[in-house]
């Protein structure tokens, strides 16, 4: 599959950039064919880093410039022409994921899926609201809810099929994303 990621790659965690951690974990799955990085700020530095490290990974890495940072849905739309008819991962750029979790997500039989994690303070996260009758069916993701609606936070790692584009327009948040 293809993986798309919005990146804040130059931030370091345990002496490695987030981008390096992310690409190493994607490489470790041995399931990824291509990675598309959404870039804007520090585009040249990111492209230079990718060029210098591309031999470490067994997938092709490309960049797509997102001129205005208008959120994940906008970034995804900007890469639509690069996507085939295969399912793909979409990953937030400022979160870290382990290869084993990525493998589990890719192994799902669902057309669309996401990784979630229970949290103690749901008001600080994007909370996934599930259908009470079918806990595998997501009804919504509510950003930093004021009232308790659940405690499953979206981790920012999604599996989508191309049918995600049939969903229609997405309403921008109060931040314009």
C-alpha positions as CSV (number, residue, x, y, z in Angstrom):
1,X,0.0,0.0,0.0
2,X,0.8,3.6,-0.3
3,X,1.3,5.8,2.8
4,X,0.6,9.5,3.0
5,X,1.9,11.5,5.9
6,X,1.7,15.1,6.9
7,X,5.0,15.9,8.4
8,X,6.8,17.8,11.1
9,X,9.8,15.8,10.4
10,X,12.6,17.8,11.9
11,X,11.4,17.6,15.5
12,X,13.6,15.1,17.3
13,X,12.5,12.3,19.7
14,X,15.3,10.2,21.3
15,X,17.9,11.6,19.0
16,X,16.1,10.9,15.7
17,X,13.7,13.1,13.7
18,X,10.1,12.1,13.8
19,X,10.4,11.5,10.0
20,X,13.2,9.0,10.6
21,X,11.2,7.2,13.3
22,X,8.1,7.1,11.0
23,X,10.0,5.9,7.9
24,X,11.9,3.2,9.9
25,X,8.6,1.8,11.2
26,X,7.0,1.8,7.8
27,X,10.1,0.1,6.4
28,X,9.9,-2.5,9.2
29,X,6.4,-3.6,8.1
30,X,7.8,-4.7,4.7
31,X,4.3,-3.8,3.3
32,X,4.7,-0.3,2.0
33,X,5.5,0.4,-1.6
34,X,5.4,4.2,-1.7
35,X,5.3,7.1,0.8
36,X,4.1,10.6,0.0
37,X,5.1,13.3,2.3
38,X,3.0,16.5,2.5
39,X,5.4,19.4,2.9
40,X,5.2,23.2,3.2
41,X,7.3,24.7,5.8
42,X,11.0,23.6,5.5
43,X,10.3,21.8,2.2
44,X,13.9,22.0,1.1
45,X,15.3,20.6,4.3
46,X,12.8,17.7,4.2
47,X,13.5,16.9,0.6
48,X,17.2,17.0,1.3
49,X,16.9,14.7,4.3
50,X,14.8,12.2,2.2
51,X,17.4,12.3,-0.6
52,X,20.2,11.6,1.8
53,X,18.4,8.7,3.5
54,X,16.5,7.1,0.7
55,X,18.7,4.0,0.4
56,X,17.7,3.0,3.9
57,X,14.2,2.3,2.9
58,X,12.6,-0.2,0.5
59,X,9.9,2.2,-0.8
60,X,9.7,5.2,-3.1
61,X,9.3,8.5,-1.3
62,X,7.7,11.5,-2.9
63,X,6.7,15.0,-1.7
64,X,3.5,17.0,-2.3
65,X,3.5,20.7,-1.5
66,X,0.6,21.8,0.6
67,X,0.9,25.6,0.1
68,X,-1.7,26.5,2.8
69,X,-2.0,24.3,5.9
70,X,-5.8,23.6,5.8
71,X,-5.9,20.3,7.6
72,X,-5.8,16.6,6.8
73,X,-8.7,16.5,4.4
74,X,-7.3,19.2,2.3
75,X,-3.9,17.5,2.2
76,X,-5.5,14.3,1.2
77,X,-7.4,16.0,-1.6
78,X,-4.2,17.5,-2.9
79,X,-2.7,14.0,-3.3
80,X,-5.7,12.4,-4.9
81,X,-4.3,12.4,-8.4
82,X,-1.3,10.4,-7.1
83,X,-3.4,7.6,-5.6
84,X,-4.2,4.4,-7.4
85,X,-7.2,2.2,-6.7
86,X,-5.5,0.6,-3.8
87,X,-6.1,1.2,-0.1
88,X,-3.7,3.5,1.6
89,X,-2.6,4.7,5.0
90,X,-2.9,8.3,6.1
91,X,-0.7,9.3,9.0
92,X,-0.4,12.4,11.0
93,X,3.1,13.7,10.8
94,X,3.6,14.5,14.5
95,X,2.6,11.1,15.9
96,X,4.7,8.0,16.2
97,X,3.5,4.5,15.3
98,X,5.0,1.1,15.7
99,X,5.4,-1.3,12.8
100,X,3.3,-3.9,14.6
101,X,0.3,-1.5,15.0
102,X,0.6,-0.5,11.3
103,X,0.6,-4.2,10.3
104,X,-2.6,-4.8,12.3
105,X,-4.3,-1.8,10.7
106,X,-3.2,-3.0,7.2
107,X,-4.5,-6.5,8.0
108,X,-8.0,-5.4,8.8
109,X,-10.8,-6.6,6.4
110,X,-12.6,-3.2,6.7
111,X,-12.7,-0.7,3.8
112,X,-11.8,2.1,6.3
113,X,-10.2,1.8,9.7
114,X,-8.2,3.8,12.2
115,X,-6.0,3.2,15.3
116,X,-7.5,4.4,18.6
117,X,-6.2,4.6,22.1
118,X,-8.2,5.0,25.4
119,X,-7.3,8.3,27.2
120,X,-8.0,9.7,30.7
121,X,-8.7,13.2,29.5
122,X,-10.8,13.0,26.3
123,X,-11.3,16.8,26.2
124,X,-7.7,17.1,25.1
125,X,-8.0,14.8,22.0
126,X,-10.0,14.0,18.9
127,X,-12.4,11.5,20.2
128,X,-13.8,8.7,18.1
129,X,-17.6,8.2,18.6
130,X,-18.7,4.7,17.8
131,X,-22.1,3.3,17.1
132,X,-23.6,1.8,20.3
133,X,-24.9,-1.2,18.5
134,X,-21.8,-1.9,16.4
135,X,-18.7,-0.7,18.2
136,X,-16.7,-1.2,15.0
137,X,-18.6,1.5,13.2
138,X,-17.4,5.1,13.6
139,X,-20.1,7.7,13.7
140,X,-17.8,10.8,14.1
141,X,-14.5,12.1,15.3
142,X,-15.1,15.1,17.6
143,X,-12.1,17.4,18.2
144,X,-11.6,18.2,22.0
145,X,-15.2,17.6,23.0
146,X,-16.5,19.8,25.9
147,X,-18.9,17.0,27.1
148,X,-18.1,13.4,27.7
149,X,-18.8,11.4,24.5
150,X,-16.3,8.6,25.0
151,X,-12.6,8.1,25.7
152,X,-11.2,6.6,22.5
153,X,-8.8,9.0,21.0
154,X,-7.8,8.9,17.3
155,X,-4.1,8.3,17.1
156,X,-3.9,9.9,13.6
157,X,-3.3,6.7,11.7
158,X,-6.0,5.7,9.2
159,X,-6.6,3.1,6.5
160,X,-8.7,4.3,3.6
161,X,-9.9,2.9,0.4
162,X,-10.3,5.3,-2.6
163,X,-14.0,5.4,-1.8
164,X,-13.1,7.9,1.0
165,X,-13.3,10.6,-1.7
166,X,-17.0,9.8,-2.2
167,X,-17.8,11.1,1.3
168,X,-18.3,14.6,-0.1
169,X,-17.3,17.9,1.4
170,X,-15.8,18.1,4.9
171,X,-16.8,21.1,7.0
172,X,-13.8,23.1,8.2
173,X,-13.1,23.3,11.9
174,X,-13.1,26.6,13.8
175,X,-9.3,26.7,13.0
176,X,-10.1,26.6,9.3
177,X,-8.9,23.0,8.9
